[in-house]
Amino acid sequence: MFDVTDKPRVFGLPPGADFAQDLVLGLTLRMAGQSPEAMARVDLYVNTRRMQRRIETVFASLGAGFLPRIRLITDLADPLDRIHLPKPVPALKRQLELAELVRKLIEADPGLAPRSAVYDLAESLGALLDEMQAEGVTPDDIAALDVTDQSGHWERAQRFLQIVTHYFDPDRDTPDAAAVNRLALRMKLSRWEDVPPQNPIIIAGSTGSRGSAFQLMTAAAKLPQGAVILPGFDSDMPDSTWDVLRNDVRNTDAMQGEDHPQFRFARLLDRLHMRHSDVARWAPTPPPSAARNALVSLALRPAPVTDQWLSDGPNLPPLAEATQSLTLLEAASPRDEARAIAMRLRQAAEDQTTAALISPDRMLTRRVSALLDRWGILPDDSAGTPAQLTAPGRLLRHIAQLRVNGPTADQLLTLLKHPLCHSGADRGQHRLWTSELELFIRGKGIPYPDLPQLMAWKGADDAQEWLDWIDRCFLQPALMTQQPLGEHVTQHISQAQSICAGSKSDDASELWNKKAGETCKGAFDTLIENAGFGGTISARDYADLVDNLLRSHEVRDRDAPHPHILIWGTIEARVMGADLVILGGLNEQSWPGSPPADPWLNRRMRQNAGLLLPERRIGLSAHDFQQAVGAKEVWLSRAVRSEDAETVPSRWLNRLTNLLRGLPDTGGPHALNEMQARGHVWLTLGRVLEKPIPTPAAPRPSPVPPVRVRPVELSVTNIEKLIRDPYAIYASKILRLRPLHPIQHAPNPMHRGTVIHRVFEEFVSDTAKNRVPISEQTLLSTARRILDSEVPWPTDRIQWRVRIEKIAHWFIENEWARQSAAAPVLFESQGAMDIADPPFRITAKADRIDLNDRSEAFVYDYKTGTAPTKNQQLQFDVQLLVTAALILEGGFDGFSPRFVSEARYISLSGNGSEVPAPLDECPPDRTLGMLKSLIQAYRDPDTGYTARNRAHKDSFSSDYDQLSRYGEWTAADPAKKVFLS
């Protein structure tokens, strides 16, 4: 294939080239004239499976013929070598071993790290171990580091690093995959040196950033028929710039140059003693835009030579030509950015143009995918879907959490409503009962359901078998003890299959169906095989393990996505080709991303040990950018503002725009304006797409229903609503709409009021009926008993008890005075009276009524909030006034005092207070007259139920504000009557 030479062979393809297409083209041109089977003797090493598939597709498009032997650069063992190499231990086994070692170390010294960090630390140690194996760094190299200027952190880190030492033991029977790969590379390089292969050996598409890949590339380039093909090689950079990078390679102390896109190529050429001019073109195909490649090359020059912008800038090819297919999209928000990108991808789908969105920002790509769904376009996402986000993955994670926390209302209903739950048989009935059970749980407020509570559901008799299944699968208590990992897995899978099968079937096959189920099953099969290495762990540790396990697997269905709309990570973009390339999320912290935190070694220690520097990631991202920006048509996209702050443009985008602005004589500013104008067009289209259709604001409603459907009975509380917000009475009593309570009841003011009411009711009742002493100790004892039984939230239980303790002394002092004046006789008593003609019933529930020996009644109402003022009672809060009138009208059976002496609100908030009702200004007869007038007014066929009629203040809220469309109107707007039939 190649002419005989004593120099290494290194070829390059320019930025923007379709790497797979040009790679195959170069191969076929060099193999022209040879026998067809000669192609089968070519060994071709590529860096990803996706690249391998793409090359096979390109060869298939050429017709029948032989393929080269395509291998991954990470699969270095030849078939004969595998016989002599030990079988690597599964990656999960090593991860479990590391996690168990980390857990024991933390248990021995809890100050090293929190227990919740076990799996994260194990994963980080595993990544460090792989890197050390790939770069040929041993534990002795780490131990020999000079750490005289380091803090005590290094001592703690060393204790963790000692965990991985035994993985470097050459006599270890079970090496990990990285160690086996290192042995395979050593064997291959040794054989190549002793007996150089005569067949073509080509390393294509790798940048040589990893130590093992770098060794393989340097060795292959020197073989008699070996070659290296570099992706995105910059042939526009002058010798002086390459010399700067070469000096950075040799000057290991300076730690410079790593962030340049061509730095890894400079290191390879320096190792091979080659100049950049010695790198030949692999294929004759010209780059999509040579002018743009020259512009980007100048923009990305290393920092020490950016003064070359002044000298080389005016000599660039015409900037209009370089930027004519370049669009700059600067969106106001991530939403605007994603919407414009989605619209452009939709246009590409209609035009049958291959378009790719390249971005490391997964939030952006998910937004774009969601927006494309409105047009039925499913992009081919190279990252796939994490298994933890698929239906079986979510179900398995929810069940693992159920074993940690025990059953709560929200967890129970989340699982019952999962699409895989009860999928074995009779799922329709299951869904119906689930909906009814949800309403029951919401209505009753059951935060921690159990079978006796659920048996109070009205459908329990018909669904007994279903409820028994719920009890077995969902309502078991949390697992509080530790147990071996194997038992956790067995119980977890058994529970998941029972939940999936349902109450009337044993068929749980739906759990493992389709790509997602197959992926999850494969992950758990591997976990079962290696469970013996996981030790004894808690349910919480197991849930963390399941989450990490599923997160590490991806689900891809290659047959479902759109064939022309692609979403790539930056790795795929290095070796793939598309007509339209959109570089999205070009902001700092995104592209390039921030280097991940390293809990083990700082930057200087990494360099001294021979490990990879954080700048390597930036340099690889820079190379990804340079290669992708050279495509036929390119979008450069960013959001000017994130969800909460201004963003900083990516350093490469910043360099490019600054260079264009600094070249006015060659039309740079005009070219930049044109780029921005093309982006602005799509942003405008996006805003038009989602511009809401103008609709008139809703008027303030005042529905006027027929008199025959209006209520003929109201409680005292609803009388207040009728005065303040008649619309709420219309919605609740006439439309019969009720607010839907939350699934997981949180401690709210209403619940707090009910519980505290009960505390004081039982205490006062015991003092009156059972002669219990009126003392703080008795009150607090009653409070503890009721709070323990009625309040399942520990924090709120303590807070409410402290609140009662705060007012206990004040309440007892005043209670002595109250019971000295009169004796409590009625507690939480229901009363009613009929007024007007025809009769209208008014009901009331009195918290407490006392009676003295002169047959005078004393009415008390407990308030856990602020008691209403005198004016509020005269205008809105008429509860005590109406209750007093009801007492004198004989509304309470068997209770008929001569008159009501006083009525008071007892405020239980703060330090406690009492607020009397203004009986002198509004005696019972006047209250009755007011009630009759109010009832008569709402018997007028022309009277409407006006929303927020007398709301007192804007902070007043109603359960029916959304129904009345409050916000489109204000209390200052006139009400619009709507007569209903």
PEHU-V275345 format. One record per residue. RES is the residue in one letter. OMEGA is omega in whole degrees, -180 to 180 (999 if undefined). Layout:
BEGIN
RES;OMEGA  RES;OMEGA
END
This chain:
BEGIN
M;-176  F;174  D;180  V;179  T;178  D;179  K;175  P;178  R;176  V;179  F;179  G;170  L;-173  P;174  P;179  G;-179  A;171  D;-167  F;-178  A;-179  Q;-178  D;176  L;179  V;179  L;179  G;178  L;-177  T;178  L;-178  R;179  M;180  A;179  G;178  Q;-180  S;-176  P;-176  E;179  A;179  M;-179  A;179  R;180  V;173  D;-177  L;179  Y;178  V;-170  N;180  T;175  R;-179  R;177  M;178  Q;179  R;-179  R;178  I;178  E;178  T;180  V;177  F;-179  A;180  S;180  L;-179  G;-176  A;180  G;180  F;175  L;169  P;176  R;-174  I;-179  R;174  L;-179  I;176  T;179  D;-169  L;-176  A;173  D;-179  P;-180  L;179  D;-177  R;179  I;-175  H;-179  L;176  P;178  K;-178  P;176  V;178  P;-179  A;-179  L;178  K;179  R;180  Q;178  L;178  E;179  L;-180  A;-180  E;178  L;178  V;-179  R;-180  K;179  L;180  I;178  E;179  A;-180  D;-176  P;-180  G;-178  L;-177  A;175  P;-179  R;-179  S;-177  A;-174  V;-174  Y;176  D;179  L;178  A;178  E;179  S;176  L;178  G;178  A;178  L;179  L;178  D;-179  E;178  M;179  Q;-177  A;-177  E;179  G;179  V;-178  T;175  P;178  D;178  D;179  I;-178  A;-178  A;-178  L;176  D;-177  V;-177  T;-179  D;-178  Q;180  S;178  G;179  H;-177  W;179  E;178  R;-180  A;-179  Q;180  R;175  F;-177  L;178  Q;-180  I;-173  V;-175  T;-174  H;178  Y;179  F;180  D;-179  P;-180  D;-179  R;-177  D;-175  T;179  P;177  D;-175  A;180  A;179  A;178  V;179  N;178  R;177  L;179  A;179  L;180  R;180  M;-178  K;-179  L;178  S;180  R;178  W;-179  E;-179  D;-178  V;-178  P;179  P;-180  Q;177  N;-179  P;175  I;-175  I;174  I;-172  A;170  G;-178  S;177  T;180  G;-177  S;178  R;-176  G;-179  S;178  A;-179  F;178  Q;-179  L;-179  M;-180  T;179  A;-177  A;-178  A;-177  K;-179  L;-180  P;178  Q;-180  G;179  A;174  V;179  I;-176  L;177  P;174  G;-180  F;-175  D;178  S;180  D;-179  M;-179  P;-179  D;-176  S;180  T;177  W;178  D;177  V;179  L;179  R;177  N;177  D;178  V;-176  R;-178  N;-174  T;-179  D;-175  A;-180  M;179  Q;172  G;-177  E;-176  D;178  H;-175  P;-177  Q;-175  F;-178  R;176  F;177  A;178  R;179  L;-179  L;178  D;178  R;-179  L;-180  H;-179  M;171  R;-180  H;178  S;178  D;180  V;-177  A;175  R;-179  W;-177  A;-177  P;-177  T;179  P;178  P;180  P;-180  S;179  A;-180  A;180  R;178  N;179  A;179  L;-178  V;178  S;178  L;-178  A;-175  L;178  R;179  P;-176  A;-178  P;-175  V;179  T;174  D;177  Q;175  W;-177  L;-176  S;-175  D;-178  G;-180  P;-178  N;179  L;172  P;-178  P;-177  L;177  A;178  E;-177  A;-174  T;-174  Q;178  S;-178  L;-179  T;177  L;-178  L;178  E;-174  A;-180  A;-176  S;176  P;179  R;180  D;179  E;-179  A;-178  R;179  A;179  I;-180  A;180  M;179  R;177  L;177  R;178  Q;178  A;179  A;179  E;-179  D;-177  Q;178  T;177  T;-177  A;-178  A;171  L;180  I;179  S;172  P;-178  D;-177  R;177  M;178  L;-178  T;177  R;178  R;-180  V;179  S;180  A;180  L;178  L;-178  D;179  R;178  W;179  G;-180  I;176  L;-178  P;176  D;-175  D;-178  S;-180  A;-178  G;178  T;177  P;-177  A;-179  Q;-179  L;177  T;-178  A;179  P;179  G;179  R;180  L;-179  L;178  R;179  H;-179  I;178  A;177  Q;178  L;179  R;179  V;-171  N;-172  G;-175  P;169  T;-176  A;-177  D;178  Q;179  L;-177  L;175  T;-180  L;-180  L;-177  K;179  H;-176  P;179  L;-178  C;178  H;-180  S;-179  G;-179  A;172  D;-178  R;180  G;178  Q;178  H;-180  R;179  L;-180  W;179  T;179  S;-180  E;179  L;178  E;178  L;178  F;-179  I;178  R;-176  G;-177  K;-179  G;-178  I;-177  P;-178  Y;-173  P;170  D;-173  L;178  P;178  Q;-179  L;179  M;176  A;176  W;-174  K;180  G;-173  A;-177  D;-179  D;-174  A;-176  Q;-180  E;179  W;179  L;176  D;177  W;177  I;180  D;-179  R;-170  C;-170  F;-167  L;178  Q;-177  P;179  A;179  L;-174  M;-177  T;176  Q;178  Q;-178  P;-178  L;-179  G;178  E;176  H;-176  V;-179  T;-180  Q;-179  H;-179  I;179  S;179  Q;-180  A;180  Q;177  S;179  I;-179  C;-178  A;179  G;-174  S;-175  K;-177  S;173  D;-175  D;178  A;-175  S;-177  E;-180  L;-175  W;-179  N;175  K;-175  K;-177  A;179  G;179  E;180  T;179  C;180  K;178  G;179  A;-178  F;174  D;177  T;179  L;179  I;-179  E;-174  N;-176  A;-179  G;-179  F;-175  G;178  G;179  T;-173  I;179  S;178  A;179  R;177  D;180  Y;178  A;177  D;179  L;179  V;179  D;179  N;-179  L;-178  L;179  R;-177  S;179  H;180  E;-179  V;178  R;175  D;-172  R;-179  D;-174  A;-171  P;175  H;-174  P;-175  H;-178  I;-170  L;170  I;-176  W;163  G;-176  T;179  I;179  E;-177  A;-178  R;-171  V;-180  M;-180  G;178  A;179  D;178  L;179  V;179  I;177  L;-173  G;177  G;-177  L;176  N;172  E;-174  Q;176  S;178  W;9  P;177  G;177  S;177  P;-180  P;178  A;178  D;-178  P;-172  W;-171  L;175  N;-172  R;-178  R;179  M;178  R;-179  Q;-179  N;180  A;-178  G;177  L;-176  L;179  L;177  P;-180  E;179  R;179  R;180  I;179  G;177  L;177  S;178  A;178  H;176  D;180  F;-177  Q;-179  Q;-177  A;-176  V;179  G;-177  A;-175  K;175  E;-172  V;169  W;171  L;-168  S;175  R;173  A;-178  V;-179  R;175  S;-178  E;-173  D;-177  A;173  E;179  T;177  V;-179  P;178  S;-176  R;-179  W;175  L;178  N;178  R;-178  L;-179  T;178  N;178  L;180  L;179  R;-178  G;180  L;-178  P;-177  D;179  T;175  G;-179  G;180  P;179  H;179  A;178  L;178  N;178  E;177  M;-180  Q;180  A;178  R;177  G;-179  H;179  V;-178  W;176  L;178  T;178  L;179  G;178  R;178  V;-179  L;-175  E;177  K;-177  P;177  I;-178  P;176  T;-180  P;178  A;179  A;176  P;175  R;-171  P;172  S;-177  P;-180  V;180  P;176  P;-178  V;-175  R;-178  V;-178  R;-176  P;177  V;178  E;177  L;173  S;178  V;179  T;180  N;173  I;176  E;178  K;-180  L;178  I;-172  R;-175  D;-179  P;-179  Y;179  A;176  I;177  Y;-176  A;-174  S;-174  K;-178  I;176  L;179  R;176  L;180  R;176  P;179  L;-177  H;179  P;-180  I;-180  Q;-177  H;175  A;178  P;-178  N;-178  P;-179  M;179  H;178  R;179  G;-179  T;-178  V;-179  I;173  H;-177  R;179  V;-176  F;177  E;-178  E;180  F;-178  V;179  S;179  D;180  T;-177  A;-173  K;-173  N;178  R;175  V;-177  P;177  I;-177  S;179  E;-178  Q;179  T;179  L;-178  L;176  S;176  T;-179  A;-179  R;-179  R;-177  I;-180  L;180  D;-177  S;-173  E;-175  V;-177  P;-177  W;-173  P;-177  T;-179  D;177  R;179  I;-179  Q;-179  W;177  R;177  V;179  R;179  I;179  E;-177  K;-176  I;-174  A;-178  H;179  W;-177  F;-178  I;178  E;-179  N;179  E;174  W;-180  A;-179  R;-178  Q;172  S;-179  A;-177  A;-179  A;176  P;-178  V;-179  L;179  F;178  E;-176  S;-179  Q;178  G;-179  A;175  M;177  D;177  I;177  A;-179  D;4  P;-171  P;175  F;-173  R;175  I;-179  T;179  A;175  K;-176  A;177  D;-175  R;175  I;177  D;-180  L;178  N;-175  D;176  R;180  S;176  E;-177  A;175  F;-175  V;180  Y;177  D;-179  Y;178  K;176  T;174  G;179  T;179  A;-180  P;178  T;180  K;-179  N;179  Q;178  Q;179  L;-175  Q;-170  F;-170  D;-173  V;-173  Q;-179  L;180  L;179  V;179  T;178  A;178  A;-180  L;179  I;-178  L;177  E;179  G;-177  G;179  F;-176  D;176  G;-178  F;-177  S;178  P;179  R;176  F;179  V;-178  S;178  E;176  A;-175  R;167  Y;174  I;-178  S;-178  L;178  S;179  G;179  N;179  G;177  S;176  E;179  V;-178  P;172  A;-177  P;-179  L;179  D;180  E;-180  C;-180  P;-176  P;-179  D;177  R;177  T;178  L;178  G;178  M;-179  L;180  K;178  S;-180  L;-179  I;-179  Q;179  A;-178  Y;168  R;174  D;-178  P;-179  D;-179  T;180  G;178  Y;-173  T;179  A;177  R;-174  N;179  R;-172  A;178  H;179  K;-177  D;-179  S;176  F;-179  S;-179  S;176  D;-173  Y;178  D;180  Q;179  L;180  S;179  R;176  Y;-173  G;170  E;176  W;178  T;-180  A;178  A;-179  D;177  P;179  A;179  K;180  K;176  V;-178  F;-177  L;-180  S;999
END
